[in-house]
Amino acid sequence: MTWKNIAICVSSALIAANSTFAYADAITEALLNGKTQLNANLRYEMVDQDNRLKDADALSLRTRLTYSTGSVSGFSSLIEFEDSRTVLGVDDYNNTLGEHTQYSVIADPESTELDQLFVQYKQDGLGIKMGRQVITMDNHRFVGHVGWRQDRQTFDGATFFYQPMDNLTLKYGYLSKRNRIFAQGKDIDAKDHLINVAYKSSVGTLSAYGYLLEVDNNTNNALDTYGFRFNGAAKAGGQKLTYMLEYATQDEDSQGISYSADYLAAELGTSVSKLAIKLGYERLGSDNGEYGFATPLATLHKFNGWSDQFLVTPKEGLADLYASFSGKAAGGKWSVIYHKFDADEGSDNVDDLGSEIDAVYTKALSKYYTLGVKYAAYSAGDSSAGKVDTDKIWLWLNAKF
C-alpha cells in the first residue's frame, strides 16, 4: 500500500469518525434538551345511589411524570409514568378490583404503571409511532383515552399517520393491548385495526373510518364498525352555526353468534348573547332487543351522561336526546346538560331509560393550577331497566408544570 492510499484511508476514517461523533452529539443534545412535564390531579368523588350499596367517597391523587426527547433526523421518544393513590384515608368505595364491594363503584383503583413509552418518526407529512401510547380518533366516540379517570387508557401497538396534502389525513393503527382504566390486572390483549381518513374543506371535516376489533383470547370473536362523520361550522344571517352528523354500522360475532346494529348522531349549535347552545341526538341501535351497539375503546364518560349509567349499551339500545348550555362566569367556564334516555327498541317492560342533569364549573387559578366542580343527577326510568337514581359529585385541583 502506498503512502497515498494510506493517506486516503486515514482521511476516510477521520471523516467517518467525525460524522459518527457529530451524530452522537446530536443524540446527546436531544436527550439532554428534552422536556419534562409533571401533572398532578387531586380529586374528591362522592356517589349516592338509591339501592342497598353504601354511599361511596374517594380522595385520590394521580401523578403523571413525562419526559420527551428532542428530535434527531425526525426521530424522538417519550416515556411517562403514572401513579394513583388514595390520600388521607378517604377510600370507602368499590374500586372495581373486588375490594369494598358493599360500596358504590368509583373506577379509580390504586395503581403505578408505565403509561407511555414509544419511539416515533415525524417528517414530511409522515408519522410512525411504535410502543405504548395515547390514541384518539375524531371526538373519542370510538377510540379515546378516557382521560377523566385517574388511570387513563393507553394502547400498545403501532400507529401510522400520513398527510399527502394539507387537507387530507390518513391514519392507521394496530393494537396488541388495551391498557384500560382498571389497573394492569384488567388490561386486554387484542388484535385491533384502526383506520381513519379525514378530509377538511371550507364547510367542515369529513371522516370515514373502519374499526376492526378482536380480543386476543383464543376464541372466535370480532367487532367490526364502519362509518362516517361530518362536522363543521358556518354563518347564517350573521349567526354562527356548528353542526355534526355521524352514522356507523356494526357487526358483532362471538362464538358463532352474530348481531348487527347501527349508530346515528346529529348535533346543531349556536350562541345567543355569549350563551352557547347545542341540541343533539345520539342513537346506539339494537338488534331486535338482543344486542346494543358497542364502543369498547371510547372515552365513554364523555357521552350519555356523566353519571356513567350507560358505559355498556343496553341490549334494547339507547336513544339520547340532549341539550347543553354553556358560558362564562366569575372568570371561569360553566356548562349544564340535560339528557332524556329511551330504548331504541323498547318492550313492554323496558322503554323509558330515565333522564339526567349534569353541571360543571372550572376556573384557571393561575398558569399552573385549575379548580373544578362537577355534578351529575340521574333519575331512573322503568324499574325493569335495572337502573336506580344516582347522584355524583366531584371536586378537583389540577396542577401542570
N, C-alpha and C positions, 0 to 999 in steps of 0.2 A: 504494500500500500504506500502510495506516495504521500509526501507532506501535504500536497494539495488535497488529496482525498481525506487525509486525516483532519485537515482544517475544515473541510465541508461537513464531515461527520460531527465534529465538535460544535460547529456553528448550529447545525440542525438540532443537536441535543440541547444546546443552550436555549434555542428558540422554543423547543417543546417544553423545556423546564419552565421558562418564563411564562408560557401560555398556561401550563398546569398550575403554577403558583398564582397567576392572575385570577384563574377560575376559582382556586381555593380561597383566595382573598375575597372574591365576590360572595361565595357561600358563607364565609365567616361574617362578612358585613351583614348579609341577610339575616343571619342568626342573632347577631349582636344588636341589630337595629330593628328587631321585631317589635310587636305591640302587645302589651299585657293589659288585660281587662279584668275587672272584678265586679260581679253583680251579686248583690245580696237582697233577698226578699223575705221580710219578716211579716207573717200573716196570721191573723186570727180568723177561724172559721167556726160557725155555730150552725147546727142542723136540728130542727124541731119537726118531727113527723107525727101525724095522728095515727099512731099504731102502738104496739107493745114495746118497741125499741126505745131505749133511753135516749134523751137528747144528747147529742154529741158536740164536743168542742175540742179544738186543737189550736195550739200556738206553735207554729213551725218556722224555722229559719232555713231557707235554701240559699246556699252559697255556690257560685259558679266562677271558676277561675279559668281564664282563656289566654293562651299565648299563640300568636300568629307570626310567622316569619315574614321577612321581606321577600321580594321576588328575584329570581335569577333565571334569565332567559325564559321567562314565562312560568317557571316552577315556583311553588310556595307550599307551605304546610301549616297545619293548625292542630293544636292539642288543647283539650278542655276537660276539666274535672268538675264534677257536680256532687254536692253533699246536701242532704236534707235531714234536719234534726228537729225533734220537739224540744221546746225550751220551757223552763220554769215549771216543769211537771204538768203542764196542761196537755193531756193526751188521752182524754176519755172519748175514744172514737174507734170505730171499726176501720182498720187501715187496709182492708181487702186481703190481708195475708193470714186470716184466721185468728186474729187477736182481738179481744174485746168485742166479740160478736153480739153482745147484748146492747150495743150502742148502734146508732145510725152510721152510715158509711161516710167517711171523708177520705177520698182517694189520694192521700199523701203519706205513704209509708216512709219510714226512715230508710235512707239508702246512701251509699257512697259509690260512685261509679265513674268510669271513663265515658264522658258524654259525647265527645267528638275526638276523632283522630284521623286525619286524612292528608293526602298529598294531592295537589291539584296543578293543572296546567291551564293557563288562560292567555291566549294570544290570537290576534287576527280573527276575532269573531268565533273562536273555538274554545270550548272549555271542557276539561275532563277532570273528574274528582273521584278518587279511589279511597275507600275506607269508611269509617263511621261518621255520619254526617246528618245535619238537619236538611230535610227535603220538604218543600211545599209546592203545590200546584194551584194556580188560579187563586180562588178565595178560600182554600183549605177545606172545601166541602168533601173532597175525595182523598186528598193527601195533605196532611198538615203536621205541625209539631206539638200540638196540644199544650201550647206554652202557658196556658192558665194554671195547670197543675204544677206543683213544685218539681216533680221529676218529669221533665218534658220528654216527648217522643223523638227518637232518632232512628236511623236505619244504617245497617251495614250493607255496603254494596258499591256500585259504580254508577255515576251519572255522567251524561254527555250533553253538552249544550253547543248549538251551532246557530250562528246568525249570519246567513248568507247575504242579507241586506238589512237595512236599518229597521224595517217594519215587519220582518219575518223572523220568528224564533222557533227552533226545533229542539225538543228535549226528549231524552230517553234515559231511563234508569232501570237497573237490575238490582233487586234487593234480595239478599240472602238471610237477613234477620230483621225483625221488627223489635226494636228496643222500646217497649211500651212504658206506661206511666206507673207501673206497679212494682218497680224494682226488678232486679235481674231475674228473679225466680219465675216471673211470668212473661218473659220475653219469648218470642215465637220465631222459630226457623221458617224460612219462606223461600219461594221461587217466584218472585213478583216481577212483572214487567210493567213499566210506566211509560206511556207515550203521550206527548202533548205538543201540539203545533199551534202557534198563535200568530195571527196577522193583525197588525194595528193600522187602522185607517183614520180618516178625519172625523168619523162619526162614532168610532168605538173599536173595541178589540174583539175579534172572533177567534175562539179557541175550539179545536177539535181534539178529542182525546180517546185513548183506549187504556184501561187499567185492568190488567190480566193478573189476578191474584191467586196464589196457591200456597196453602200451608204445607210445609215440608215435614209430614208426619207419617210417611209410608202408607197413606191412604189415597184413594182417588177423590180429589176434590178440586173445584175450580170456581172462581167468582169473577166473571168477565163483564166489564162495563164499558160501553161505548157511548159517546155523547158529544154535544157541542154547547158552547156558552158564548153569548154576546153581551157585552156591557159597554156603556159609554155615556156621553153627556152632550147636550146640545141646548141652544137657546131658542125659545118660542115666545115671540112677542116681548122680548126683553127679560123673560123669566128663564133661568137656568133649570133644565130638567136632567135628571140622571135616570138611567134605565138599565134593566138587565133581564135577559131571557135565557133559560137553560133547559135542555132536555137530554135525557140519557135513557138507555135501555140496558137491562142487566139479566144475565143468565147465571144461575147458581146450580152446581152439580155436586152432590156429596153422596158417596157410596151408591151411585146409580140412581139416586132420586134427584129429579131436576125441577127447578122453578124458574119462572120469568116474571119480571116486574119492570115498571118504568118510573122515571123521575121527571118532575116538572117544577120549575121555579120561575117566578116573574116578580119584578120589583120596579116601582116608579117613585122617584123622589124629587123634591123641590125645596125651596126655602121661602119663608114669609117673615119679614122683619127680623132677620137673624135667627129665626127658628127653623131648623131643618126637619123636614117631614118625609117619611118613607112609608109606603104601603106595599105589602108584599104577600105572596102566596107561595108555599112550598108543599109539594105533594110527593111523598115517598110511597110508591104504589104497592099493591098487594097482588098476590096470585091466588085468587078465589078464597081469600081469607085464611090461607095456609102459610104464606111467606111474605115478609116485609122487606122492601128494598134496603140493602145494607151498604154502609160506608165505613168499614172497619179501620181504615187508615186516616180518617178525618180528624180535624180538630172539633170534636163533637160538641164541646161546651159552647162553641160559638153559635150553634144552631138549635132551634126548637126549645128555647128557654134555658135560663141559667140554673134552674133547679135540677137539671140533668135527669129528667124523667124519661127521656126517650133516647138514651145512649144506644139502646137496641131498639130498632123499629118494631112495633107490634106486628104480629102476623096478619092483622087486619089492615096494615098500612097506616100512614099518618098524613093528615091534611092540616097544615099550619097556616092560618090566616093571621097576619100580624100588622101592627102599626107602630112606628117608632117616632119619637120626638127628641130632639137634642139641641143643645145650645151652650152658652157660656154664662157663668155667674161667679162673682167673687174671685175672679182670677183663675177659675178652673173650668172644667167641662163636665156637662151632665147629660144623661140620656134616660129616657123612660120608654119601655117597650111593652106592648100588650099582645098576648098570643091567645088565639082560640083554636083548640085542638079537636079534630074529629077523625074518626076512622075513615080510611079511603074506601074500604069495602066493609061496611058495618053489618051487624047482625042484630037480632032482637035483644041480645044481651050486651053487646059492645058497639057503641056508636059515638056517644059523647065522651071524648077523652080529656075533658077539662079545659081549664084556662090558666093563664099565668100573667103576673105583672112583675116586671124587672126594672130596677133602677140602679144607676151608678153615678158616682161623682169622683173625679180625680183632679188633683191640683199639684203642679210642679212647685215645690217649696224653694228649689234652687236649681242650679245646673246639674246637681248630683242626686237630689232627693225628690221622690214623688209619693204623695199620700193619696190613698183611695178608700172609698167605702162603697159597698155593693149589697143589694138586697134582692131576693127572689121569693115570690109568694105564689105557690101553685095550689089551685083549687081543683080537686078531683072531680071527674065526671061519673060515668056509670061505675057502680061498685064492682061489677064483674070484670072491669078492665084491670083490676089489681093495683090501682094507684090510690094514694092517700094524700090528704092535704099536707103540704110541706112548706116550711119557711127556712130560708138560709140567709145568713148574714156574714159578710167578710169585711175585715179592716186590715189594711196593709200599708207598709212603708217600704219602698224600694230604693236602693242606692246603687248607682253606677259610677265606677271610677275607671 
